[in-house]
Amino acid sequence: MSSSYSKGCFSCRRMKIKCDQRTPGCARCERGKRTCPGYPDPWNLKFRDMNPVVVAKSQQSANLAIDAAEARSSPYLILRQPSSDWHAQALCFFFDRYILPPWDGGYGFLDFVPEMRKSRNTCGYFLKAVDAASLASFGNLSSIQSISFMADSAYGQALNLLSKALQQQQHDIENQCEVLLATLVMLQLYELIAGSDRRKQNPHIAGIEALLKIARPRLETNSTGRRVLHAIDMQRIISGPRGDPREEPAASPGPPSPNKPPSRAASCKSQLVMLLAQAAKAVRELHRCVSSVNASSHAEGPSMVDKAITAAVAVEQSLELWTGSLPPALQIRCISQPQVVDCQSASVYPKWLYAFHNLQHAGMWTAFWCTRCTLLQEIIVALRACPPSTSAISPSRQMDRLQGELRTVVNDICNSTSYMFGEIDNSGNLQGSGTNKVLGSYFMLQLLNRALTVPNIPSTQRAWMLAQLERIGRVGGIRYALTLRNSFLTIDDEVGTCI
């Protein structure tokens, strides 16, 4: 037990003499004609029996500073803020909302990403590209600006690491082509989600084309390579094959399954992939022929356009026949839209609702509608450029049919919005969670981008489609949709005044 604690002034305690503890100064200090140094703080008395470790801990807790901005009127506990691993949460969210597994003999969507990310041989630039896309999507949907800053930082690091890797591995690019192409795919996806200004120039096209010329045969020899190749080919088909005429997308067969014969649905999907590749080739040929006719006045120009038109019309008719040969597993379920009282609303909203079996099914039809819309538009442009006297196909006979088919495709795109946004399920029933809205918004962005390029669409329908683009940008978290909407509004003044 410790001895009694002295409460005298500091001078008397130092000399170990009795102090009368008079205030403001003791009598002994006055007799010595010196200023009394004062008395110890009574609150320190409770520490006299504590060891140095306990005293140090008590002082740390006493020195906790509370920010004045965080002060509240009512008492509250001072708790440690939970740490948030935004990278892990964003990655889980991205895998759940953007990755689709293969479906019935076909390909999925970005299903190569999880496998490549967990591989030990995965390069740092691919990991950073995946982080950039996942953080951008999560940041847009959560409205947390710091996560968007993290996505921008990951994107810059991915570009830096990719540039260094290309400089250091110039002689080993062919062996790294798989991960290089996957990285460029993820960088393109980031630019789409974040609404980057670089998206308009699409700077990675040249790199993708150069790598494909080197490594396409190598990619077709393994499962991961085929999935990466299919993702690139489908993206080029959906985005419109006019973007880069240097190379056409090849027909990527479905994943082989030697233990199971292909079903009728799988055969139809493989047939569609081949038709999409043929349509892309026909569009490029039409675009090249029309450009050459406009640039020169040679006599063989119109005959080249005639041949290209004939081939394109044959592919277009094959696509139409394909829709009539589908099994029930690939057909769209059409649901009548409930009647509305407002006549103006009835002219804006689609009269039918399209329900798909799943998002893989919706993605298949997305590629079909985007391709057919582009093909029909190019045929119409070629018919107008080719003189009727030399054309083997009468423009007046074909023009009305093609324009009618084009309007039908636009209506089909509008009819699919409810399912793409997760408002209805595959049976047409309303659902409140909207689980499809992220990847469905991605598919819808590609569809609306094609539909809004079609001329002579009613202004109310066009304004409604522009409103869906804004919805994709704000609810679906894909900021490029807002940029695209502003571009269409700038071009079309009539719709701008309508809105």
C-alpha positions, 0 to 999 in steps of 0.5 A: 500500500502506498504512503499518504499523498502530499497535497502541498505546493510543489516547493514544499513537496520538493523540500519534503516539509509540511505545507499549510496549503494556504491559497494563493500561496503558502506561508513558508513561501511568503516568509522566504520571499518567493512566489509559491509555485502552486498546487498539483491538480487534484484530478491527477491523484487517481493515478498515484497507484497506477503503473506507467503502462496504465497511465500511458493508456489513460493519457491516450484516451484522454487526448482523443480529439473530437472534430467540432463538425462532428459534435452532436447535441446528444451524447453518443459513443465514439466508435471506430469507423468500419473500413470499406474495401471498395475494390472488393465490393465493386468487383463482386458487384461487377461479377454479379451484374456484368458477367454472364455464363454460357447458355445452351451451347452458346457464349456468355458475356465477359465470362473469361474475366473471373478465370483470367483474374484469378490466374497466377500468370495474369498481368498487372495491367489486366487487373487494373483494367478490371478494377477500373471498369468495376469501380466506375460502375459501382461508383456511378450507381452508388454516387460515391465520388471517391470511388469514381476517382479510384476508377480514374486512377486505376484506368491511368495505371492500367494504361501506364502498365500496358504501355510499359509492357508493350515496350518491354515485351515486343518479341513476346506479344504473340504469347501475351495476346490473350491477356492483351486483348482482354485488357483492351476489352475492359478498357473499352468497357470502362470508357463506356461506363465512365463516359470518357471523352476517349470513347468517341475516338475509340483509341483501342481499335487499332491495337485490337486489329493489330493483335487479331492479325497476329494472334487470331489462329492462336486464340481459336485453339483454346477455350479462353481465347475463343471467348475473348475473340467472340467478345471482340467480334460481337462488340464490333458487330453490335457497335456497327461494322462501319467503324473500321473497314480494315478487317471484318469480324469472323464467325466464331463457332460456339464452345465445343461440347464433345460429350453432348450433341448440339441442340436445335437451339444451339444450332440456330445460335451458331447459324446466327453467328455465321449470318452476323459475320456475313452481314458485317462483310456485306455492310463493309462491301456496300460501304466501300463500293458506294464510297468508290462510286462517289469518289470516281466516275468509272463505268464499272462503279455502278456494277460493283454496287449492283453486286454488293446490293444483291449480296446484301439483300440475300443476307438480309433475307436469310436473317429474316428467314432465320427468325421464322425457323427458331425453336420455342427456346429462342423465340420472344414472348410478346405481351400486349401493353395495358391500355392507357387513357392518354392518347399522347402516351399511347403514341409514345410508349410501345404497344407490346412488351417483349420478354426474353428467357434470360439476359443471354437470350436478350443479348442474342437478339441485341446482336441480331437487331443491331446488325439488321438495322445497320444492314438495312440502312446500308442497302437503302443508301446504296440503292439511292447511290446506284442509278435505277437504269443500271441496277439489277434490283429496282430501288422503287420496288425495294425501298418501301419494303426495306424502310418498313422493315427498318421501322419494324426493327426500331419498334422491336427495340422499343418493345424490349425496354421493359425487360432490359431495365428489369421491370418485367421478368421472363414471364411478363410479370412486374418485378420491383428489384430490377436485377437486369437493369445494369447489363440490360442497360448496356444492351439497350444502349447499343440498341438505341444507338442504332435505332436513333440513327434511323431517319423519319422516326416519329418525333414522339417516339424519338423523344421517348428513345432519347429519354431512355438514354438518359435513364440508362445514364442515370439509373443504369450507371453508364455515363456514355448514354448521357453523352450520346443523348446530348449528341443526338439532341444537338443534331436533331433540333426538333426533338430538342424543342419537343423535350 
